[in-house]
Amino acid sequence: MQCPECGATHIRKNGKKKGKQNHICVKCGRQFIDHYDPPRGYSDDFKRECLRMYVNQSGFRSIERVKGVHHTTVITWVKQGGELLPDTYDPETVPEVGELDELQTFVGSKKTKSGSGQR
């Protein structure tokens, strides 16, 4: 076994931390463990699938129920994906296509001056 800092082979055991054997380098004093676990987390395919669900009108809590991942985690992934998008369009340019929705309003007068039809 070698020290990851200086490469020396003269090392000693130095107790245990979280159930794993801790070692110390005699030459440089660096503490380390002999085996590191790979980083935990969700795979990129899993994240991509959750984001695809979000883009297809699934809510955060719906994704939580279906996929078993906490909704704040999905919100964080959406924010990270949003940072990768290009900046907004230039407001000085006029768009070629516009979209309008119907808007119905009622403008009228009240029939009575007080509640329940009483004067």
DSSP file (Angstrom, degrees, kcal/mol; ACC not computed):
  #  RESIDUE AA STRUCTURE BP1 BP2  ACC     N-H-->O    O-->H-N    N-H-->O    O-->H-N    TCO  KAPPA ALPHA  PHI   PSI    X-CA   Y-CA   Z-CA
    1    1 A M              0   0    0      0, 0.0     2,-0.3     0, 0.0    10,-0.1   0.000 360.0 360.0 360.0 141.2    0.0    0.0    0.0
    2    2 A Q        -     0   0    0     32,-0.1     7,-0.2     8,-0.0     6,-0.1  -0.853 360.0-106.1-119.7 154.0    1.2    3.5   -0.9
    3    3 A C     >  -     0   0    0      5,-2.2     4,-1.3    -2,-0.3    28,-0.0  -0.616  22.7-143.4 -72.9 131.4    0.5    6.9    0.5
    4    4 A P  T  4 S+     0   0    0      0, 0.0    -1,-0.1     0, 0.0    28,-0.0   0.713  96.5  48.4 -70.7 -17.4   -1.7    8.9   -2.0
    5    5 A E  T  4 S+     0   0    0      3,-0.1    -2,-0.0    25,-0.1    -3,-0.0   0.949 132.5   4.9 -85.2 -57.9    0.2   12.1   -1.2
    6    6 A C  T  4 S-     0   0    0      2,-0.1    -1,-0.0    24,-0.0    -4,-0.0   0.575  89.6-122.3-110.2 -11.9    3.9   11.2   -1.3
    7    7 A G     <  +     0   0    0     -4,-1.3     2,-0.0     1,-0.2     0, 0.0   0.526  56.7 151.8  84.1   5.1    3.9    7.6   -2.6
    8    8 A A        -     0   0    0      1,-0.1    -5,-2.2    -6,-0.1    -1,-0.2  -0.342  40.3-151.5 -70.0 152.4    5.8    6.3    0.4
    9    9 A T        +     0   0    0     -7,-0.2     2,-1.2     1,-0.1    -1,-0.1   0.473  70.0  97.4-102.7  -4.1    5.3    2.7    1.4
   10   10 A H        +     0   0    0     -7,-0.0    16,-2.1     2,-0.0    17,-0.6  -0.723  54.4 146.2 -88.7  96.4    6.1    3.1    5.2
   11   11 A I  E     -A   25   0A   0     -2,-1.2     2,-0.3    14,-0.2    14,-0.2  -0.874  31.8-152.5-129.5 161.2    2.6    3.5    6.7
   12   12 A R  E     -A   24   0A   0     12,-2.5    12,-2.7    -2,-0.3     2,-0.2  -0.917  29.1 -99.4-130.5 157.2    0.9    2.5    9.9
   13   13 A K  E     -A   23   0A   0     -2,-0.3    10,-0.3    10,-0.2     3,-0.1  -0.525  32.8-172.1 -71.8 145.9   -2.6    1.7   11.0
   14   14 A N  E     -     0   0A   0      8,-3.8     9,-0.1     1,-0.6    -1,-0.1  -0.272  44.6 -84.4-139.1  49.8   -4.3    4.6   12.7
   15   15 A G  E     -     0   0A   0      7,-0.1     7,-3.2     6,-0.0    -1,-0.6  -0.258  57.0 -68.2  83.0-170.8   -7.6    3.4   14.1
   16   16 A K  E     -A   21   0A   0      5,-0.2     2,-0.4    -3,-0.1     5,-0.2  -0.944  33.5-165.5-125.6 147.0  -10.9    3.1   12.4
   17   17 A K  E >  S-A   20   0A   0      3,-2.6     3,-1.6    -2,-0.4    -2,-0.0  -0.981  78.6 -14.7-134.3 120.2  -13.3    5.7   11.1
   18   18 A K  T 3  S-     0   0    0     -2,-0.4     3,-0.1     1,-0.3    -1,-0.1   0.855 129.2 -53.9  54.9  37.7  -16.9    4.8   10.2
   19   19 A G  T 3  S+     0   0    0      1,-0.2     2,-0.4     0, 0.0    -1,-0.3   0.491 116.0 111.6  80.7   3.3  -16.0    1.1   10.3
   20   20 A K  E <  S-A   17   0A   0     -3,-1.6    -3,-2.6    13,-0.0     2,-0.2  -0.882  75.3-105.1-113.7 143.9  -13.0    1.4    7.9
   21   21 A Q  E     -A   16   0A   0     -2,-0.4    13,-0.7    -5,-0.2     2,-0.4  -0.471  33.7-150.2 -67.8 128.0   -9.4    1.0    8.7
   22   22 A N  E     - B   0  33A   0     -7,-3.2    -8,-3.8    -2,-0.2     2,-0.3  -0.821  12.3-165.5-100.5 139.5   -7.6    4.3    8.8
   23   23 A H  E     -AB  13  32A   0      9,-3.5     9,-2.4    -2,-0.4     2,-0.4  -0.859   6.5-154.4-122.7 157.6   -3.9    4.6    7.9
   24   24 A I  E     -AB  12  31A   0    -12,-2.7   -12,-2.5    -2,-0.3     2,-0.4  -0.998  18.4-126.3-133.6 139.0   -1.2    7.2    8.4
   25   25 A C  E  >  -A   11   0A   0      5,-2.3     4,-1.3    -2,-0.4   -14,-0.2  -0.690  10.7-152.9 -82.5 130.3    1.9    7.9    6.4
   26   26 A V  T  4 S+     0   0    0    -16,-2.1    -1,-0.1    -2,-0.4   -15,-0.1   0.838  92.2  49.1 -71.6 -32.4    5.0    8.0    8.5
   27   27 A K  T  4 S+     0   0    0    -17,-0.6    -1,-0.1     1,-0.1   -16,-0.1   0.952 130.2  11.3 -75.8 -51.3    6.9   10.3    6.1
   28   28 A C  T  4 S-     0   0    0      2,-0.1    -2,-0.2   -20,-0.0    -1,-0.1   0.601  92.2-124.1-108.2 -13.4    4.3   13.0    5.4
   29   29 A G     <  +     0   0    0     -4,-1.3     2,-0.2     1,-0.3    -3,-0.1   0.573  52.9 155.4  83.3   8.5    1.6   12.4    8.1
   30   30 A R        -     0   0    0     -6,-0.1    -5,-2.3     1,-0.0     2,-0.4  -0.518  33.0-145.6 -71.9 133.7   -1.3   12.1    5.6
   31   31 A Q  E     +B   24   0A   0     -2,-0.2     2,-0.3    -7,-0.2    -7,-0.2  -0.820  32.1 148.9 -99.3 141.0   -4.2   10.0    6.9
   32   32 A F  E     -B   23   0A   0     -9,-2.4    -9,-3.5    -2,-0.4     2,-0.3  -0.973  40.4-118.5-159.3 166.6   -6.2    7.9    4.4
   33   33 A I  E     -B   22   0A   0     -2,-0.3   -11,-0.2   -11,-0.2     3,-0.1  -0.812  25.3-125.5-110.2 158.0   -8.2    4.7    4.1
   34   34 A D  S    S+     0   0    0    -13,-0.7     2,-0.4    -2,-0.3   -32,-0.1   0.752  93.1  34.1 -78.1 -22.5   -7.2    1.9    1.8
   35   35 A H        -     0   0    0    -14,-0.2     2,-0.4     2,-0.0    -1,-0.2  -0.974  66.1-161.9-139.1 122.8  -10.5    1.7   -0.2
   36   36 A Y        -     0   0    0     -2,-0.4    -2,-0.0    -3,-0.1     0, 0.0  -0.844  21.7-126.1-101.9 137.2  -12.8    4.5   -1.1
   37   37 A D        -     0   0    0     -2,-0.4     3,-0.1     1,-0.1    -2,-0.0  -0.505  33.4-101.8 -75.7 148.6  -16.4    3.9   -2.1
   38   38 A P        -     0   0    0      0, 0.0    -1,-0.1     0, 0.0     2,-0.0  -0.365  52.9 -83.6 -65.4 153.2  -17.6    5.3   -5.4
   39   39 A P        -     0   0    0      0, 0.0     2,-0.1     0, 0.0    -3,-0.0  -0.323  47.1-130.0 -61.4 137.0  -19.7    8.4   -5.1
   40   40 A R        +     0   0    0     -3,-0.1     2,-0.3    -2,-0.0    -3,-0.0  -0.467  52.4  96.7 -84.6 159.2  -23.3    7.7   -4.4
   41   41 A G        -     0   0    0     -2,-0.1     2,-0.3     0, 0.0     0, 0.0  -0.897  69.8 -52.9 151.0-177.7  -26.1    9.3   -6.4
   42   42 A Y        -     0   0    0     -2,-0.3     2,-0.0     1,-0.1     0, 0.0  -0.621  54.9-109.8 -90.7 148.8  -28.5    8.8   -9.2
   43   43 A S     >  -     0   0    0     -2,-0.3     4,-2.1     1,-0.1     5,-0.2  -0.309  25.5-114.4 -72.8 160.8  -27.4    7.8  -12.7
   44   44 A D  H  > S+     0   0    0      1,-0.2     4,-2.6     2,-0.2     5,-0.2   0.853 117.0  55.6 -65.0 -34.7  -27.6   10.3  -15.5
   45   45 A D  H  > S+     0   0    0      2,-0.2     4,-2.2     1,-0.2    -1,-0.2   0.902 107.4  49.3 -64.6 -40.2  -30.2    8.2  -17.3
   46   46 A F  H  > S+     0   0    0      2,-0.2     4,-2.1     1,-0.2    -2,-0.2   0.918 112.7  47.1 -64.5 -43.8  -32.4    8.3  -14.2
   47   47 A K  H  X S+     0   0    0     -4,-2.1     4,-2.5     1,-0.2     5,-0.2   0.920 111.3  51.7 -62.1 -44.0  -32.1   12.1  -14.0
   48   48 A R  H  X S+     0   0    0     -4,-2.6     4,-2.1     1,-0.2    -1,-0.2   0.885 109.1  50.4 -61.6 -39.5  -32.8   12.4  -17.7
   49   49 A E  H  X S+     0   0    0     -4,-2.2     4,-2.0     2,-0.2    -1,-0.2   0.901 110.6  48.8 -66.6 -41.1  -36.0   10.3  -17.3
   50   50 A C  H  X S+     0   0    0     -4,-2.1     4,-1.9     2,-0.2    -2,-0.2   0.903 112.2  48.7 -64.6 -40.9  -37.2   12.4  -14.4
   51   51 A L  H  X S+     0   0    0     -4,-2.5     4,-2.4     2,-0.2    -2,-0.2   0.863 108.4  54.0 -67.5 -35.2  -36.5   15.6  -16.3
   52   52 A R  H  X S+     0   0    0     -4,-2.1     4,-1.6     2,-0.2    -1,-0.2   0.896 107.7  50.6 -64.3 -39.1  -38.4   14.2  -19.3
   53   53 A M  H  <>S+     0   0    0     -4,-2.0     5,-2.1     2,-0.2    -2,-0.2   0.903 110.0  50.5 -63.2 -40.4  -41.4   13.5  -17.1
   54   54 A Y  H ><5S+     0   0    0     -4,-1.9     3,-1.2     1,-0.2    -2,-0.2   0.909 109.3  49.9 -64.5 -42.4  -41.2   17.1  -15.8
   55   55 A V  H 3<5S+     0   0    0     -4,-2.4    -1,-0.2     1,-0.3    -2,-0.2   0.821 104.2  61.0 -65.8 -30.2  -41.1   18.5  -19.4
   56   56 A N  T 3<5S-     0   0    0     -4,-1.6    -1,-0.3    -5,-0.2    -2,-0.1  -0.051 128.9 -92.8 -90.1  32.7  -44.1   16.4  -20.2
   57   57 A Q  T < 5S+     0   0    0     -3,-1.2     2,-0.4     1,-0.2    -3,-0.2   0.645  77.5 143.8  72.5  20.5  -46.3   18.1  -17.6
   58   58 A S      < -     0   0    0     -5,-2.1    -1,-0.2    -6,-0.1     2,-0.1  -0.742  47.1-125.3 -85.7 139.9  -45.7   15.8  -14.6
   59   59 A G     >  -     0   0    0     -2,-0.4     4,-2.2     1,-0.1     5,-0.2  -0.313  20.3-108.2 -79.4 167.4  -45.5   17.6  -11.3
   60   60 A F  H  > S+     0   0    0      1,-0.2     4,-1.9     2,-0.2    14,-0.1   0.905 120.3  45.9 -62.9 -42.5  -42.7   17.4   -8.9
   61   61 A R  H  > S+     0   0    0      2,-0.2     4,-2.2     1,-0.2    -1,-0.2   0.815 109.6  55.5 -73.3 -28.3  -44.7   15.3   -6.4
   62   62 A S  H  > S+     0   0    0      2,-0.2     4,-2.3     1,-0.2     5,-0.2   0.919 108.7  47.4 -66.1 -42.8  -46.0   13.1   -9.1
   63   63 A I  H  X>S+     0   0    0     -4,-2.2     4,-2.9     1,-0.2     5,-0.5   0.883 109.6  55.2 -63.6 -38.0  -42.4   12.3  -10.2
   64   64 A E  H  X5S+     0   0    0     -4,-1.9     4,-1.7     1,-0.2    -2,-0.2   0.922 110.4  44.6 -60.3 -45.1  -41.7   11.7   -6.5
   65   65 A R  H  <5S+     0   0    0     -4,-2.2    -2,-0.2     2,-0.2    -1,-0.2   0.903 119.6  40.6 -66.8 -41.4  -44.5    9.1   -6.2
   66   66 A V  H  <5S+     0   0    0     -4,-2.3    -2,-0.2     1,-0.1    -3,-0.2   0.927 127.6  28.1 -75.8 -45.8  -43.6    7.3   -9.5
   67   67 A K  H  <5S-     0   0    0     -4,-2.9    -3,-0.2    -5,-0.2    -2,-0.2   0.665  96.4-126.3 -95.6 -18.1  -39.8    7.3   -9.3
   68   68 A G     << +     0   0    0     -4,-1.7     2,-0.4    -5,-0.5    -4,-0.2   0.733  66.5 126.5  79.8  21.2  -39.2    7.3   -5.6
   69   69 A V        -     0   0    0     -6,-0.5    -1,-0.3    -5,-0.2    -2,-0.2  -0.903  68.7 -99.8-112.3 143.4  -36.9   10.3   -5.6
   70   70 A H    >>  -     0   0    0     -2,-0.4     4,-1.4     1,-0.1     3,-0.7  -0.285  26.1-127.0 -65.5 144.7  -37.6   13.3   -3.3
   71   71 A H  H 3> S+     0   0    0      1,-0.3     4,-2.2     2,-0.2     5,-0.1   0.818 107.8  57.6 -65.4 -31.3  -39.3   16.3   -5.1
   72   72 A T  H 3> S+     0   0    0      1,-0.2     4,-2.0     2,-0.2    -1,-0.3   0.819 103.1  55.3 -69.6 -27.1  -36.7   18.8   -3.9
   73   73 A T  H <> S+     0   0    0     -3,-0.7     4,-2.0     2,-0.2    -1,-0.2   0.912 108.2  47.6 -66.9 -41.9  -34.1   16.7   -5.6
   74   74 A V  H  X S+     0   0    0     -4,-1.4     4,-2.3     2,-0.2    -2,-0.2   0.893 109.4  53.8 -65.5 -39.2  -36.0   16.9   -8.9
   75   75 A I  H  X S+     0   0    0     -4,-2.2     4,-2.3     1,-0.2    -1,-0.2   0.911 107.9  50.7 -60.6 -42.0  -36.4   20.7   -8.4
   76   76 A T  H  X S+     0   0    0     -4,-2.0     4,-2.4     1,-0.2    -1,-0.2   0.905 109.3  50.5 -62.5 -41.7  -32.6   20.9   -8.0
   77   77 A W  H  X S+     0   0    0     -4,-2.0     4,-2.2     2,-0.2    -1,-0.2   0.889 109.6  50.9 -63.5 -38.6  -32.1   18.9  -11.2
   78   78 A V  H  X S+     0   0    0     -4,-2.3     4,-2.3     2,-0.2    -2,-0.2   0.914 110.6  49.0 -65.0 -42.5  -34.5   21.3  -13.1
   79   79 A K  H  X S+     0   0    0     -4,-2.3     4,-1.6     2,-0.2    -2,-0.2   0.916 111.1  49.7 -63.2 -43.0  -32.6   24.3  -11.8
   80   80 A Q  H  X S+     0   0    0     -4,-2.4     4,-0.7     1,-0.2    -1,-0.2   0.889 111.9  48.5 -63.8 -38.6  -29.3   22.8  -12.9
   81   81 A G  H >X S+     0   0    0     -4,-2.2     3,-0.6     1,-0.2     4,-0.5   0.865 107.7  55.7 -67.7 -35.7  -30.7   22.1  -16.3
   82   82 A G  H >< S+     0   0    0     -4,-2.3     3,-0.8     1,-0.2    -1,-0.2   0.825 100.4  58.6 -66.3 -31.6  -32.0   25.6  -16.6
   83   83 A E  H 3< S+     0   0    0     -4,-1.6    -1,-0.2     1,-0.2    -2,-0.2   0.760 101.2  56.9 -68.5 -23.4  -28.6   27.0  -16.0
   84   84 A L  H << S+     0   0    0     -4,-0.7    -1,-0.2    -3,-0.6    -2,-0.2   0.651  87.9  97.0 -80.9 -15.8  -27.3   25.2  -19.1
   85   85 A L  S << S-     0   0    0     -3,-0.8     3,-0.1    -4,-0.5    -3,-0.0  -0.370  85.1-100.9 -72.0 153.0  -29.9   26.8  -21.3
   86   86 A P        -     0   0    0      0, 0.0    -1,-0.1     0, 0.0     3,-0.1  -0.274  48.0 -86.6 -68.9 162.1  -28.9   29.8  -23.4
   87   87 A D        -     0   0    0      1,-0.1     3,-0.1    -4,-0.0    -4,-0.0  -0.124  56.8 -82.0 -63.0 165.7  -29.9   33.3  -22.2
   88   88 A T        -     0   0    0      1,-0.1    -1,-0.1    -3,-0.1     0, 0.0  -0.137  55.7 -85.3 -67.3 165.9  -33.3   34.8  -23.1
   89   89 A Y        -     0   0    0      1,-0.1    -1,-0.1    -3,-0.1     0, 0.0  -0.196  51.2 -88.7 -69.1 163.6  -33.9   36.4  -26.5
   90   90 A D    >   -     0   0    0      1,-0.1     3,-1.5    -3,-0.1    -1,-0.1  -0.630  30.6-145.8 -74.4 121.3  -33.1   40.1  -27.1
   91   91 A P  T 3  S+     0   0    0      0, 0.0    -1,-0.1     0, 0.0    -2,-0.1   0.667  94.5  66.8 -66.1 -13.8  -36.2   42.1  -26.1
   92   92 A E  T 3  S+     0   0    0      2,-0.1     2,-0.2     0, 0.0    -2,-0.0   0.747  84.7  85.8 -76.9 -23.6  -35.5   44.6  -28.9
   93   93 A T  S <  S-     0   0    0     -3,-1.5    -4,-0.0     1,-0.0     0, 0.0  -0.559  78.8-130.6 -81.2 143.8  -36.2   42.0  -31.6
   94   94 A V        -     0   0    0     -2,-0.2    -2,-0.1     1,-0.0    -1,-0.0  -0.814  24.1-124.0 -93.3 125.5  -39.8   41.5  -32.8
   95   95 A P        -     0   0    0      0, 0.0     3,-0.1     0, 0.0    -1,-0.0  -0.349   6.9-140.0 -68.5 151.2  -40.9   37.9  -32.8
   96   96 A E  S    S+     0   0    0      1,-0.2     2,-0.4    -2,-0.0    -2,-0.0   0.799  87.2  41.3 -79.2 -30.4  -42.2   36.5  -36.1
   97   97 A V        -     0   0    0      2,-0.0     2,-0.3     0, 0.0    -1,-0.2  -0.965  68.0-170.9-124.1 134.8  -45.0   34.5  -34.4
   98   98 A G        -     0   0    0     -2,-0.4     2,-0.4    -3,-0.1    -2,-0.0  -0.859  10.1-147.2-120.4 159.1  -47.2   35.5  -31.6
   99   99 A E        -     0   0    0     -2,-0.3     2,-0.4     2,-0.0    -2,-0.0  -0.991  12.3-173.0-130.1 132.3  -49.7   33.6  -29.5
  100  100 A L        -     0   0    0     -2,-0.4     2,-0.3     0, 0.0    -2,-0.0  -0.953   8.6-153.3-123.5 143.5  -52.9   34.9  -28.0
  101  101 A D        -     0   0    0     -2,-0.4     2,-0.1     1,-0.0    -2,-0.0  -0.801  32.0 -97.1-109.0 156.0  -55.3   33.2  -25.6
  102  102 A E        -     0   0    0     -2,-0.3     2,-0.4     2,-0.0    -1,-0.0  -0.454  36.6-168.1 -70.8 143.5  -59.0   33.9  -25.3
  103  103 A L        -     0   0    0     -2,-0.1     2,-0.5     2,-0.0    -1,-0.0  -0.961   3.1-172.4-136.0 117.7  -60.0   36.2  -22.5
  104  104 A Q        +     0   0    0     -2,-0.4     2,-0.3     2,-0.0    -2,-0.0  -0.927   7.8 176.0-111.5 132.5  -63.6   36.6  -21.5
  105  105 A T        -     0   0    0     -2,-0.5     2,-0.5     2,-0.0    -2,-0.0  -0.942  21.8-141.3-130.3 155.7  -64.6   39.3  -19.0
  106  106 A F        -     0   0    0     -2,-0.3     2,-0.6     2,-0.0    -2,-0.0  -0.973  15.6-176.0-118.7 120.4  -67.9   40.3  -17.7
  107  107 A V        +     0   0    0     -2,-0.5     2,-0.2     2,-0.0    -2,-0.0  -0.969  31.7 119.2-115.2 118.1  -68.5   44.0  -17.1
  108  108 A G        -     0   0    0     -2,-0.6     2,-0.3     0, 0.0    -2,-0.0  -0.819  55.5 -90.7-156.0-166.7  -71.9   44.8  -15.6
  109  109 A S        -     0   0    0     -2,-0.2     2,-0.2     2,-0.0    -2,-0.0  -0.889  37.5-104.3-122.6 154.8  -73.6   46.3  -12.6
  110  110 A K        -     0   0    0     -2,-0.3     3,-0.0     1,-0.1     0, 0.0  -0.508  20.5-144.3 -73.7 143.2  -74.7   44.8   -9.3
  111  111 A K  S    S+     0   0    0     -2,-0.2     2,-0.3     1,-0.1    -1,-0.1   0.821  81.6  36.2 -78.5 -31.5  -78.4   44.3   -9.1
  112  112 A T        -     0   0    0      1,-0.1     7,-0.1     2,-0.1     4,-0.1  -0.870  67.1-140.0-124.1 157.2  -78.6   45.1   -5.3
  113  113 A K  S    S+     0   0    0     -2,-0.3     2,-0.2     5,-0.2     6,-0.1   0.732  88.1  31.2 -84.8 -24.3  -76.8   47.5   -3.1
  114  114 A S  S >  S-     0   0    0      4,-0.7     3,-0.7     1,-0.1    -2,-0.1  -0.760  97.4 -73.4-129.0 175.2  -76.5   45.1   -0.2
  115  115 A G  G >  S+     0   0    0     -2,-0.2     3,-1.4     1,-0.2    -1,-0.1  -0.240 104.7  19.4 -71.0 157.2  -76.1   41.4    0.3
  116  116 A S  G 3  S-     0   0    0      1,-0.3    -1,-0.2    -4,-0.1     3,-0.1   0.663 123.0 -72.3  61.2  23.7  -78.9   38.7   -0.1
  117  117 A G  G <  S+     0   0    0     -3,-0.7    -1,-0.3     1,-0.2     2,-0.2   0.629  96.3 132.9  73.8  14.6  -81.1   41.0   -2.3
  118  118 A Q    <         0   0    0     -3,-1.4    -4,-0.7     1,-0.1    -1,-0.2  -0.658 360.0 360.0 -97.8 155.0  -82.2   43.2    0.6
  119  119 A R              0   0    0     -2,-0.2    -1,-0.1    -6,-0.1    -3,-0.1   0.445 360.0 360.0 -92.9 360.0  -82.2   47.0    0.5
